[in-house]
């Protein structure tokens, strides 16, 4: 069964664009890229899918030259069906294993623009780095992540609750009954995560134990993929660094803590590969004196997020039975999972055509340290975001930022309902997507 994704809307809009370019759908393994393309294929009369990993012999069709007319003719013969521009969706899956096919995409735009062409793959950043040019200006990238919390609610059939959340705000907070139900779903989502296989399993059975087993299988399969880096970085080092990302969650990533058997350069190489593969997302320190926040970023000061809270809690070794009958705060207090959740949600609700970078602010002082979990750009302003794992807690760092940067207000996300405290706009942790609906 296919569960609706936000990416579907963007793909359907692309289908109707008059000046359409081939798309490369980018993202980590197992986040649903191929399924989204197959869903798009239902809008076409015909569909041709090439999987270069499953059928490596197809690579030979891209070795002679990259003329799209010749390629399409040969593919028509191979698949025994005519590929008709305007009626057929042509899909190159696992394209990172066939570099000439990546290079060919630009020629489809130049010489066969009427044909709908989509490519997808994992580890694409590594592949693209090895190409001098893959068609800048002639090919568009569309970035995809695992299920967001809103998509999770929709998969569970909670469209009404989702709409109530979207319609709520500081002047009209949710009824307590709905608020508590969303907190319960939030707790569930943090345990299941957003990987499509895990979401589908929970949506179909509502059995958490089975979902956790699937998450274990997913993590093992991600580790198995590390063998593809064996000529660059040993798989064991990638596993070691990835697990260190989980252990160091919530704080600045310390290379000295990541491995006892590798030096700084080797750890950095492994971490860079994990970031390129979409398995880890950096949160970079910024001085936050003006836009864009990246202008004053300090790449040497970074926190790291794992791609999914479900896999995160399995790697962390949290005991499922400890949380099933405890308040949501019991789970959310573990391993800075609330901060992880917020950052991942913010990425998922950003533009898939140009994914936002993540930033935080930290001031080190002998007398007054202060740290704000995230700094976001809204219009021409930079605003602080503090993530709390409960409904209470000091907002000292948030107010210190507001005073120092002369900001009128900041955001706090916690287990509280929508509310306002003078210079603090407080939103429930499950309402990250509501940021786009707020007229700040």
C-alpha positions as a printed Julia matrix, in Angstrom:
440×3 Matrix{Float64}:
  0.0    0.0     0.0
  1.29   3.45   -0.9
  0.97   6.21    1.7
  0.71   9.78    0.47
  3.89  11.87    0.63
  4.43  15.62    0.32
  6.9   14.94   -2.49
  3.99  13.66   -4.63
  2.7   17.19   -5.1
  6.05  18.45   -6.35
  6.44  15.54   -8.77
  2.96  16.06  -10.22
  3.65  19.77  -10.66
  6.92  18.92  -12.42
  5.04  16.61  -14.79
  3.02  19.55  -16.14
  5.83  22.1   -16.43
  6.3   23.31  -20.03
 10.07  23.87  -19.59
 10.65  20.64  -17.74
 14.14  19.37  -16.85
 15.09  15.81  -15.88
 14.93  15.29  -12.11
 17.41  13.56   -9.84
 15.57  12.43   -6.71
 18.15  12.46   -3.93
 18.12  11.07   -0.41
 19.28   8.23    1.81
 18.44   4.63    1.11
 15.03   3.35    2.18
 13.32   6.76    2.42
 10.83   5.97   -0.36
 12.34   7.5    -3.51
 11.52   4.61   -5.85
  8.0    4.23   -4.42
  7.31   7.93   -5.01
  8.38   7.64   -8.64
  6.21   4.55   -9.16
  3.29   6.46   -7.68
  3.97   9.28  -10.14
  3.93   6.67  -12.93
  0.2    6.16  -12.32
 -0.27   9.58  -13.98
  1.24   8.26  -17.26
  0.08   5.83  -19.92
  3.3    3.83  -19.64
  6.28   3.42  -17.35
  9.81   2.13  -18.01
 12.08   1.52  -15.02
 15.81   0.77  -15.23
 17.52  -0.39  -12.06
 21.26  -0.3   -12.71
 22.03  -2.19   -9.51
 19.53  -4.95  -10.22
 20.42  -5.21  -13.92
 24.02  -3.98  -14.42
 24.0   -5.1   -18.08
 21.91  -2.03  -18.87
 25.0    0.11  -18.27
 26.34  -1.01  -21.65
 23.61   1.02  -23.39
 25.32   4.19  -22.12
 28.89   3.41  -23.19
 28.86   4.1   -26.95
 27.54   7.67  -26.85
 24.97   9.65  -24.88
 22.56  10.49  -27.69
 19.13  10.25  -26.01
 17.39   9.13  -29.22
 19.74   6.15  -29.57
 19.4    5.32  -25.86
 15.6    5.44  -26.01
 15.52   3.28  -29.16
 17.71   0.64  -27.49
 15.66   0.72  -24.31
 12.47   0.26  -26.36
 13.97  -2.87  -27.88
 15.23  -4.18  -24.54
 11.89  -3.71  -22.75
  9.75  -4.65  -25.75
  7.69  -1.47  -25.63
  7.84   1.87  -27.38
  8.91   4.78  -25.19
  6.66   7.65  -26.26
  7.53  11.23  -25.21
  4.64  12.82  -23.31
  3.1    9.43  -22.52
  5.94   7.39  -20.96
  7.74   8.05  -17.69
 11.37   6.9   -17.94
 12.95   6.08  -14.57
 16.67   5.48  -13.95
 16.96   3.91  -10.48
 20.22   3.47   -8.54
 21.78   5.79  -11.1
 24.84   6.37   -8.91
 26.16   3.03  -10.19
 26.15   4.23  -13.81
 28.01   7.54  -14.15
 27.43   7.8   -17.95
 23.68   7.69  -17.29
 24.03  10.69  -14.96
 25.95  12.52  -17.69
 23.26  11.58  -20.22
 20.53  13.46  -18.33
 21.64  16.84  -19.68
 21.26  15.58  -23.26
 17.7   14.43  -22.58
 16.93  18.04  -21.66
 18.74  19.46  -24.69
 17.61  16.99  -27.37
 14.5   15.25  -26.01
 12.88  17.71  -23.58
  9.37  16.35  -24.21
 10.27  13.02  -22.55
  9.67  12.79  -18.79
 12.87  11.49  -17.17
 13.4   10.87  -13.46
 16.53   9.45  -11.84
 17.02   8.35   -8.25
 19.81   6.98   -6.17
 21.65   6.93   -2.91
 25.26   7.99   -2.34
 24.75  10.39   -5.24
 26.94  13.11   -3.78
 29.96  10.83   -4.02
 29.09   9.95   -7.61
 28.47  13.56   -8.64
 31.8   14.66   -7.18
 33.6   12.32   -9.58
 31.97  13.95  -12.62
 33.4   17.18  -14.02
 29.86  18.22  -14.98
 26.54  16.44  -14.89
 24.4   19.14  -16.43
 24.24  22.13  -14.13
 21.28  24.22  -15.28
 19.89  21.31  -17.29
 19.05  18.9   -14.47
 17.11  19.6   -11.25
 17.64  17.91   -7.9
 14.71  17.07   -5.64
 15.62  16.09   -2.08
 13.61  13.52   -0.16
 13.58  12.44    3.48
 11.76   9.88    5.57
  8.14  10.49    6.69
  7.46  13.69    8.59
  5.14  13.68   11.6
  2.35  15.16    9.44
  2.79  12.4     6.85
  2.76   9.85    9.67
 -0.59  11.16   10.94
 -2.02  10.95    7.44
 -0.78   7.36    7.05
 -2.65   6.5    10.26
 -5.86   7.99    8.86
 -5.81  11.0    11.2
 -6.54  13.63    8.56
 -9.03  15.4    10.84
 -6.55  15.65   13.71
 -3.87  16.84   11.3
 -6.13  19.58    9.98
 -7.02  20.63   13.53
 -3.32  20.96   14.29
 -2.75  23.06   11.19
 -5.67  25.33   12.06
 -4.43  25.96   15.6
 -2.18  28.73   16.81
 -1.44  31.13   19.64
 -4.93  32.68   19.57
 -6.73  29.35   19.23
 -4.81  26.51   20.92
 -5.96  22.95   20.49
 -8.54  21.46   22.85
 -6.76  19.51   25.58
 -8.18  16.23   24.29
 -6.63  16.76   20.84
 -3.39  18.09   22.31
 -2.93  14.97   24.45
 -3.74  12.69   21.52
 -1.08  14.42   19.41
  1.45  14.04   22.24
  0.71  10.33   22.32
  1.19  10.1    18.55
  4.41  12.1    18.9
  5.73   9.54   21.36
  4.79   6.76   18.96
  6.43   8.54   16.03
  9.67   9.01   17.93
  9.75   5.26   18.51
  8.76   4.21   14.99
 10.53   6.99   13.13
  9.67   7.91    9.59
 11.3    5.19    7.5
  8.54   4.05    5.1
  8.81   0.35    5.94
  8.49   1.06    9.66
  5.59   3.48    9.13
  3.75   0.99    6.91
  4.25  -1.79    9.47
  2.87   0.29   12.31
  0.0    1.72   10.25
 -0.99  -1.77    9.19
 -0.74  -3.61   12.51
 -0.36  -0.98   15.29
  2.14  -3.42   16.83
  5.18  -1.59   18.13
  7.31  -4.69   18.73
  7.14  -5.73   15.07
  7.99  -2.18   14.03
 11.08  -2.2    16.25
 12.28  -5.41   14.6
 11.92  -3.76   11.21
 14.0   -0.83   12.45
 16.73  -3.26   13.52
 16.65  -4.81   10.05
 16.85  -1.37    8.44
 19.86  -0.4    10.52
 21.61  -3.67    9.64
 20.91  -3.05    5.94
 22.34   0.48    6.19
 25.46  -0.97    7.76
 25.68  -3.58    5.0
 25.75  -0.74    2.46
 28.96   0.51    4.04
 30.84  -2.24    2.21
 30.39  -0.1    -0.91
 32.86   2.32    0.66
 35.47  -0.34    1.41
 37.97   1.17   -1.07
 37.61   4.56    0.6
 36.7    4.11    4.26
 36.58   0.81    6.2
 32.96  -0.17    6.98
 33.78  -0.66   10.66
 34.94   2.95   10.91
 31.71   4.2     9.34
 29.71   2.17   11.85
 31.85   3.47   14.7
 31.44   7.11   13.66
 27.7    6.72   13.0
 27.17   5.26   16.48
 29.24   8.09   17.93
 26.89  10.58   16.26
 24.09   9.0    18.29
 26.09   8.93   21.53
 27.11  12.59   21.16
 23.64  13.81   20.21
 22.71  17.2    21.62
 26.27  18.47   21.94
 29.11  19.58   19.73
 30.53  16.6    17.84
 33.95  15.79   19.26
 36.28  13.94   16.9
 38.35  12.75   19.87
 35.35  10.8    21.16
 34.38   9.24   17.83
 37.02   6.52   17.56
 39.88   5.07   19.54
 41.47   3.62   16.4
 41.36   6.48   13.9
 42.88   9.93   13.67
 41.08  13.23   13.09
 41.43  13.07    9.3
 40.1    9.51    9.08
 37.12  10.33   11.29
 36.37  13.45    9.24
 36.48  11.41    6.03
 34.0    8.9     7.48
 31.71  11.63    8.8
 31.75  13.45    5.44
 30.7   10.24    3.7
 27.82   9.72    6.13
 26.67  13.29    5.48
 26.93  12.83    1.7
 24.89   9.62    1.97
 22.09  11.49    3.77
 22.51   9.41    6.92
 23.74  12.3     9.05
 22.81  15.99    8.95
 25.11  18.66   10.43
 23.92  21.58   12.57
 26.55  24.3    12.25
 27.34  27.07   14.69
 26.64  30.61   13.47
 27.33  33.97   15.07
 23.8   34.91   13.92
 24.43  38.61   13.43
 22.56  38.77   10.14
 21.31  36.92    7.1
 22.17  34.55    5.67
 23.17  32.58    8.79
 25.73  30.64    6.75
 27.77  33.83    6.23
 29.03  33.57    9.82
 29.02  29.79   10.16
 31.86  27.93   11.85
 32.14  24.46   10.27
 34.5   23.3    13.01
 31.67  23.67   15.52
 28.92  21.25   14.58
 26.3   19.06   16.16
 25.08  16.01   14.24
 21.64  14.5    13.65
 20.96  10.92   12.59
 18.5   10.64    9.71
 15.65   9.08   11.71
 14.48   9.07   15.33
 13.34   5.44   15.12
 16.79   4.22   14.11
 18.31   6.71   16.55
 16.56   5.16   19.55
 17.46   1.63   18.41
 21.15   2.56   18.08
 20.98   4.31   21.47
 19.66   1.08   22.96
 16.54   2.48   24.57
 14.31  -0.18   26.1
 10.91  -0.14   24.43
  9.08  -1.46   27.48
 10.3    1.53   29.52
  8.28   3.93   27.41
  5.06   2.25   26.38
  3.28   3.02   29.65
  5.16   6.15   30.72
  4.41   9.8    29.92
  5.7   11.18   26.65
  8.32  13.2    28.51
 10.04   9.99   29.67
 10.93   9.13   26.1
 11.56  12.66   24.93
 14.08  13.26   27.73
 16.27  10.43   26.44
 19.31  11.14   24.31
 18.3   14.66   23.23
 15.73  13.0    21.0
 13.48  16.08   21.09
 16.24  18.22   19.6
 16.92  15.51   17.0
 13.24  15.34   16.1
 12.91  19.12   15.66
 15.88  19.43   13.33
 14.75  16.55   11.14
 11.2   17.93   10.97
 12.47  21.36    9.95
 14.4   19.81    7.06
 11.37  17.83    5.92
  9.08  20.88    5.81
 11.56  22.99    3.86
 11.69  23.3     0.08
 12.69  19.96   -1.48
 14.29  21.88   -4.35
 16.78  23.67   -2.09
 17.01  21.96    1.32
 17.74  24.33    4.19
 20.91  24.06    6.22
 20.63  23.81   10.0
 22.3   26.24   12.41
 22.61  26.76   16.16
 24.09  29.51   18.32
 26.47  29.09   21.23
 28.22  31.77   23.25
 31.1   30.64   25.41
 31.87  32.97   28.28
 33.66  32.58   31.58
 30.63  33.9    33.42
 27.64  33.25   31.16
 27.53  30.41   28.66
 24.43  30.34   26.49
 23.21  28.07   23.71
 20.17  28.18   21.45
 19.27  24.86   19.81
 18.47  26.28   16.38
 18.59  29.58   14.52
 16.21  29.93   11.57
 15.71  32.55    8.9
 12.22  33.98    8.53
 12.09  36.62    5.83
 14.88  39.1     6.48
 15.3   38.11   10.11
 17.1   35.44   12.12
 15.11  34.0    15.01
 16.13  31.63   17.81
 14.45  28.29   18.51
 14.75  26.46   21.79
 13.56  22.87   22.1
 12.43  21.62   25.5
 11.78  18.0    26.41
  8.93  18.91   28.76
  6.43  21.68   29.33
  8.63  23.48   31.79
 12.15  24.79   32.03
 14.22  27.96   31.98
 14.4   30.07   28.83
 17.52  31.92   29.96
 19.62  31.2    26.85
 16.74  32.11   24.57
 16.24  35.46   26.26
 19.98  36.07   26.3
 19.99  35.67   22.52
 17.03  38.02   22.15
 18.76  40.67   24.25
 22.15  40.34   22.6
 20.82  40.26   19.01
 18.02  42.78   19.67
 15.22  40.47   18.51
 11.58  41.06   19.33
 10.74  37.41   19.98
 11.88  33.81   19.74
 10.3   30.36   19.51
 10.1   27.64   22.1
  8.94  24.1    21.28
  7.9   21.87   24.17
  5.09  19.61   25.36
  2.91  22.64   26.09
 -0.04  23.68   23.96
  0.15  26.82   21.79
  0.78  29.86   23.99
  2.67  33.16   24.23
  4.89  34.63   26.95
  5.67  38.25   26.11
  8.71  37.77   23.86
  8.37  33.97   23.51
  6.04  32.22   21.08
  5.52  28.7    22.4
  4.47  25.83   20.13
  3.93  22.13   20.82
  6.83  19.94   19.74
  4.56  18.17   17.26
  3.83  21.45   15.44
  7.1   22.16   13.61
  5.19  22.33   10.33
  3.07  25.15   11.77
  6.07  27.46   11.49
  5.34  27.89    7.8
  1.79  28.97    8.67
  2.76  31.63   11.19
  2.81  35.23   10.08
  5.65  36.36   12.27
